[in-house]
């Protein structure tokens, strides 16, 4: 016999996952393809942060727009806030 509370909890978790997948699907169209992001830029370009970032007192919030100056290093990019 199926436990009703277990069924409710499983249904709730499924709906949460379904909602999360839908949000990811919707935002995936906004992500610039990796081949474009990895290539060197020739001039400064406006970019939008995909996640919060903070280091040594400098922070960029998710969806904040900054100007990308140099992306020649794979782990450190130079930006203007």
Sine and cosine of phi, psi and omega as CSV:
sin_phi,cos_phi,sin_psi,cos_psi,sin_omega,cos_omega
0.00,0.00,0.66,-0.75,-0.02,-1.00
-0.99,0.11,0.74,-0.67,0.03,-1.00
-0.97,0.25,0.87,-0.50,-0.04,-1.00
-0.85,0.52,-0.62,0.79,-0.01,-1.00
-0.94,0.34,-0.57,0.82,0.06,-1.00
-0.92,0.39,-0.65,0.76,0.04,-1.00
-0.90,0.45,-0.67,0.74,0.03,-1.00
-0.89,0.45,-0.70,0.72,-0.01,-1.00
-0.90,0.43,-0.67,0.75,0.03,-1.00
-0.90,0.44,-0.66,0.75,0.04,-1.00
-0.90,0.44,-0.68,0.73,0.02,-1.00
-0.88,0.48,-0.72,0.70,0.01,-1.00
-0.89,0.45,-0.66,0.75,0.02,-1.00
-0.87,0.49,-0.71,0.71,-0.01,-1.00
-0.90,0.43,-0.60,0.80,0.06,-1.00
-0.90,0.43,-0.71,0.71,0.02,-1.00
-0.91,0.42,-0.63,0.78,0.04,-1.00
-0.89,0.46,-0.67,0.74,0.02,-1.00
-0.91,0.41,-0.68,0.73,0.03,-1.00
-0.89,0.45,-0.67,0.74,0.02,-1.00
-0.89,0.45,-0.64,0.77,0.03,-1.00
-0.90,0.44,-0.68,0.73,0.03,-1.00
-0.89,0.46,-0.68,0.73,0.03,-1.00
-0.89,0.46,-0.67,0.74,0.02,-1.00
-0.87,0.48,-0.69,0.72,-0.03,-1.00
-0.91,0.41,-0.65,0.76,-0.04,-1.00
-0.99,0.13,-0.28,0.96,-0.04,-1.00
-0.88,0.47,-0.48,0.88,0.02,-1.00
-0.93,0.36,-0.31,0.95,0.00,-1.00
-1.00,0.05,-0.22,0.98,-0.05,-1.00
-0.99,0.11,0.81,-0.59,0.00,-1.00
-0.96,0.29,0.69,-0.72,-0.03,-1.00
-0.81,0.58,0.56,-0.83,-0.05,-1.00
-0.84,0.55,-0.64,0.77,-0.03,-1.00
-0.88,0.48,-0.51,0.86,0.04,-1.00
-0.98,0.22,-0.65,0.76,-0.03,-1.00
-0.94,0.34,-0.52,0.86,-0.06,-1.00
-0.99,0.16,-0.37,0.93,-0.01,-1.00
-0.95,0.32,0.53,-0.85,0.02,-1.00
-0.92,0.38,0.60,-0.80,0.04,-1.00
-1.00,0.03,0.49,-0.87,-0.01,-1.00
-0.98,-0.18,-0.36,0.93,0.04,-1.00
-0.49,-0.87,0.36,-0.93,0.00,-1.00
-0.83,0.56,0.58,-0.81,-0.04,-1.00
-0.63,-0.78,0.61,-0.79,0.06,-1.00
-0.96,0.29,0.73,-0.68,0.03,-1.00
-0.71,-0.71,0.32,-0.95,0.00,-1.00
-0.87,-0.50,0.75,-0.66,-0.02,-1.00
-0.92,0.39,0.71,-0.71,0.03,-1.00
-1.00,0.05,-0.29,0.96,-0.02,-1.00
-0.45,-0.89,0.28,-0.96,0.10,-0.99
-0.92,0.40,0.58,-0.82,0.01,-1.00
-0.57,-0.82,0.70,-0.72,0.01,-1.00
-0.54,-0.84,0.72,-0.70,0.03,-1.00
-0.35,-0.94,0.78,-0.63,0.07,-1.00
0.77,0.64,0.74,0.67,0.08,-1.00
0.98,0.18,-0.02,1.00,0.05,-1.00
-0.96,-0.28,0.76,-0.65,0.00,-1.00
-0.68,-0.73,0.54,-0.84,0.07,-1.00
-0.79,-0.61,0.75,-0.66,-0.02,-1.00
-1.00,-0.06,0.47,-0.88,0.06,-1.00
-0.80,0.60,0.69,-0.72,-0.01,-1.00
0.96,0.27,0.00,1.00,0.06,-1.00
-0.95,0.32,0.65,-0.76,0.00,-1.00
-1.00,-0.09,0.76,-0.65,0.04,-1.00
-0.73,-0.69,0.19,-0.98,0.06,-1.00
-0.97,-0.23,0.86,-0.52,0.02,-1.00
-0.99,0.11,0.84,-0.54,-0.01,-1.00
-0.99,-0.17,-0.61,0.79,-0.09,-1.00
-0.46,-0.89,0.82,-0.58,0.05,-1.00
-0.85,-0.53,0.45,0.89,-0.07,-1.00
-0.94,0.35,-0.41,0.91,0.08,-1.00
-1.00,-0.09,0.67,-0.74,-0.08,-1.00
-0.94,0.33,-0.45,0.89,-0.06,-1.00
-0.94,-0.34,-0.18,0.98,0.01,-1.00
-0.72,-0.69,0.86,-0.51,0.06,-1.00
-0.93,-0.37,0.56,-0.83,0.07,-1.00
-1.00,-0.09,0.80,-0.60,-0.01,-1.00
-0.71,-0.70,0.34,-0.94,0.17,-0.99
-0.95,-0.32,0.79,-0.61,0.01,-1.00
-0.98,0.20,0.00,0.00,0.00,0.00
